[in-house]
Amino acid sequence: MDDRDNRLIRRAEELSAHTGPGGLPTGQLIQQISADAKSLVQMEVELAKAEAKVDFAAELDLAKGAVVGAVCGILGLNMLLIGMVFALAPDLTWLVALMVGIVLIAIAAGAALFGWQRAETDPMRTTRTTLMEDVEWAKRQIR
């Protein structure tokens, strides 16, 4: 073995024993980073699932409100049409049909408004925000 080989062997030993931040050998640091990255991805997936469930519940409320609003709207319009037909009759039955129609249309408007207000306007906002923060953190760690 010559002097060059000895220097290469010493340098290889130095590199294998090199410690990074926290005094851990490089191999352990890489293992720790990969374990942390795996844990981070798992937490992000769980956050996305939880947020998707919440967003789905909000959209389901919107759909329920829309269905109730549509049904009541159709019934209300039907009662108004019946009221117009009864208006041809000599008694005041048309007035009752007209009042029921107006009440049903008011209920339809209220249900539609309720459903619309419950709609999710910015779905999965928390997940997107944390993913952006994680990407920025990872970029800073690489530098």
C-alpha positions in Angstrom: 0.0 0.0 0.0 1.3 3.4 -0.9 0.7 6.7 0.7 -2.2 7.5 -1.7 -4.1 4.4 -0.7 -3.6 5.1 3.0 -5.0 8.6 2.5 -8.0 7.2 0.6 -8.7 4.7 3.3 -8.5 7.4 6.0 -10.8 9.7 4.0 -13.3 6.8 3.6 -13.2 6.2 7.4 -13.7 9.9 8.1 -16.7 10.0 5.8 -18.3 6.9 7.3 -17.8 8.3 10.8 -18.8 11.8 9.8 -21.5 13.2 12.0 -24.1 15.8 11.0 -26.2 18.0 13.0 -27.1 16.5 16.4 -23.9 14.3 16.3 -25.5 11.5 14.3 -23.6 9.6 11.6 -24.7 10.5 8.1 -26.3 7.1 7.5 -28.5 7.5 10.6 -29.3 11.1 9.5 -30.5 9.8 6.2 -32.6 7.1 7.9 -34.1 9.7 10.2 -34.9 12.1 7.4 -36.6 9.4 5.4 -38.6 8.3 8.4 -39.6 11.9 9.1 -40.6 12.3 5.5 -42.7 9.1 5.5 -44.4 10.3 8.7 -45.0 13.7 7.2 -46.6 12.2 4.1 -48.8 9.9 6.3 -50.0 12.9 8.4 -50.7 14.9 5.2 -52.7 12.0 3.8 -54.7 11.7 7.0 -55.3 15.5 7.1 -56.5 15.4 3.5 -58.9 12.5 4.3 -60.3 14.3 7.3 -60.6 17.6 5.5 -62.3 15.8 2.5 -64.9 14.3 4.9 -65.7 17.8 6.3 -65.9 19.3 2.8 -68.1 16.4 1.6 -70.4 17.0 4.6 -70.7 20.6 3.6 -71.4 19.7 0.0 -74.0 17.2 1.2 -75.7 20.0 3.1 -75.8 22.0 0.0 -77.3 19.2 -2.0 -80.0 18.6 0.7 -80.9 22.3 0.7 -81.0 22.3 -3.1 -83.3 19.2 -3.2 -85.7 20.6 -0.5 -85.7 24.0 -2.3 -86.4 22.4 -5.7 -89.2 20.2 -4.4 -90.8 23.0 -2.4 -90.4 25.3 -5.4 -92.1 22.9 -7.7 -94.9 22.4 -5.2 -95.3 26.1 -4.7 -95.6 26.7 -8.4 -98.1 23.9 -8.7 -100.2 25.5 -6.0 -100.0 28.9 -7.7 -101.3 27.2 -10.9 -104.0 25.5 -9.0 -104.9 28.9 -7.5 -105.2 30.4 -10.9 -107.5 27.6 -11.9 -109.6 28.0 -8.8 -109.7 31.8 -9.5 -112.2 30.9 -12.1 -114.5 29.4 -9.4 -117.0 31.6 -7.7 -115.9 30.9 -4.1 -112.6 31.9 -2.3 -110.8 28.5 -2.6 -108.3 30.1 -5.0 -107.1 32.4 -2.1 -106.2 29.4 0.0 -104.3 27.8 -2.9 -102.5 31.1 -3.5 -101.5 31.4 0.2 -100.2 27.8 0.3 -98.2 28.4 -2.9 -96.6 31.5 -1.5 -95.7 29.7 1.7 -94.1 26.8 -0.2 -92.1 29.2 -2.4 -90.9 31.0 0.7 -89.8 27.6 2.2 -88.1 26.7 -1.1 -86.2 30.0 -1.1 -85.2 29.5 2.5 -84.0 26.0 2.0 -82.0 27.0 -1.1 -80.4 29.9 0.7 -79.5 27.6 3.6 -77.9 25.1 1.3 -76.0 27.7 -0.6 -74.6 29.3 2.5 -73.3 25.9 3.7 -71.4 25.3 0.4 -67.6 25.0 0.8 -66.0 27.9 -1.1 -62.4 26.9 -0.6 -62.2 23.1 -0.4 -59.2 21.5 1.3 -57.6 24.9 2.2 -55.8 23.5 5.3 -54.3 20.6 3.3 -53.1 22.9 0.5 -51.6 25.3 3.1 -49.7 22.6 5.0 -48.4 21.0 1.8 -47.0 24.4 0.7 -45.4 24.9 4.1 -43.9 21.3 3.9 -42.5 22.0 0.5 -40.9 25.3 1.7 -39.5 23.5 4.7 -38.0 20.8 2.6 -36.4 23.4 0.3 -34.9 25.1 3.3 -33.6 21.8 4.6 -31.9 21.0 1.3 -30.1 24.3 1.1 
